[in-house]
């Protein structure tokens, strides 16, 4: 009878041992390890309410009117990391300003080079350009010297010594639309070094192939030179 009791006791111990062994799993160790890690000291996390950084580096909640009093010693929200972020932001702003300054200087240099190239072989001086009766002073950087439709009295505003311009000559005074001519001659105006204005027209030359070309009529300039020569030869 004692032997049967021992066999029953052994069976109970064996079943309890097997049940305890069967209940073990790798998840149990992971859970224990996770709990142990959670007990280790870590850097504090920011509060659950929304905060912003003020100029002094404090985390402030304007809605609750509270300040997160202490920053953690390490981690993203530590004071050292805050200072590093601010220093990096200053570096980025400085690099951006330097890039903008370099681009502006490059544009100014290219503009100066373009102006110099456009004035090679000519005097670089500001002239006036007008469209119709609208007059405005501009600096022409192109090689164009066409100034539109105007009267002879308006030419002096558009020229400097040794410069010329092309224009369509209109009457000095126009009081009504009916007085506007249907056709206006194309002319060239030139200012000498002494400031005198010369006005030249164009002559149409018919070619053998039924075409035609235009030649500048320099007769006014030649006549003026002849007048000066004859005046110099006449005794006073």
Helices and strands as residue ranges (DSSP letters): H 2-22, H 26-39, E 52-53, E 59-61, E 66-68, H 79-118, E 127-131, E 134-138, E 146-150, G 152-158, E 164-169, G 177-179, E 186-191, E 197-206, E 212-217, H 219-233
